[in-house]
Amino acid sequence: MIHGLFVGIAIMGRILDRLGICHQVRFIRWFVGCFLTRIKRVPAGLRVKDLKFSEVPVRLYEATAVCQGLRRGLLYFHGGGWVLGNIDSVDEVCRHIAKESGTTVISVGYRLAPEHRYPAQLDDCETALRHFLSVAEAEFGVDSDRVAVGGDGTGANLAAALCQRLASAAVWHLPFPCAQLLVYPVLQMADFNLPSYQQNHAVPILFRGRMAFYFLQYLNVDTYRCQDLLEGIHVPNELKPRYKELLSPSNLPPEFLARGYSEPPRAEYNGELYHTIKAGLEHEVSPLLADDEVLRKTPPSFILTCEFDVLRDDGILYRKRLLDLEREVTWRHVADGFHGMINFFNRGLLTIRSSAQVVESVVDYMKTL
């Protein structure tokens, strides 16, 4: 029913777009904001405040209970395919994490595509992190050495990419994030034929084709190239052996092949498309494709994956790469989970009860930092 509602919204947006009345993405944002997002009264024991960190809008969540010493912190980046979502869409999630784990949470309202193309979103996240780390102790009573970054979906992509950007930086005078929390992350755009993409290609709420659409929106590329991305003709022949090694289904635990997998046909490389989207194969868009020396510098990771999610294998393969490099990883897999389920946490009639286990897993991990 929920998926049907979202499909109806998208169709209406497309009709309005074709009539020249309103861009489809803007209509979806407006509808979700007006009818599917409700901001509740702030509960006792929690302080919530809207701020700006160097012109980037953020929302602060902090417990009012007295804390012995400095608190831990979390910068949270919402999901939504880099084109949807905002601070309000993850308000209930951030409230719960802050109150239940005693963490000061900063939800970041980064700029969205297609109005703002890559790397504007990542730049905003870095700007917010720099600002927070520089004033964490003095203004918020937060230990700057215990600040993590995290998010869901494309927000998790931004968290992982930000950690890799900082790991590659020649100069970084502030404390490094103490952890990265990646909830069903999207981590590569080289292969849309992994087992999870095949098994869950038409599973709500994120279809296989829609993920290609979001990548193209992020990179400001015409979305008529979606099918080309799905077929894999954007990957140069000289890069295919490397990507095949990193993304091979043989790297997955056997149980994730049980629902079926077939080797896709060989794709004919299209050089024009590659040069249009080549930024998407760099590690700041596809963190799973990063070099080993970059991954070795990343912080401890929490990775959560869902069985019925096209992005499931991205998270599992990233976990394997990190473990192979002897990095610390905590992994949670939700056997009955689907992409986007965190957005149905504490949402009244739209609440999906199993979403609570996703949020509680984040809370439990934050308590260990």
Secondary structure, DSSP 8 states (H G I E B T S, - for coil): -HHHHHHHHHHHHHHHHHTTSS-HHHHHHHHIIIII-------TTEEEEEEEETTEEEEEEEE-S--SS-EEEEEEE--STTTS--TGGGHHHHHHHHHHHTEEEEEE----TTTS-TTHHHHHHHHHHHHHHHHHHHHH-EEEEEEEEEEETHHHHHHHHHHHHHHH-S---S---S-EEEES----SS-S-SHHHHHTTT-SS--HHHHHHHHHHHTT--GGGHHHHHHTTTS-TTTHHHHHHHH-GGGS-GGGGTT-----------HHHHHHHGGGGSTTT-GGG--HHHHTTS--EEEEEEEE-TTHHHHHHHHHHHHHTT--EEEEEEEEEETTGGGGTT-GGG--TTHHHHHHHHHHHHTT-
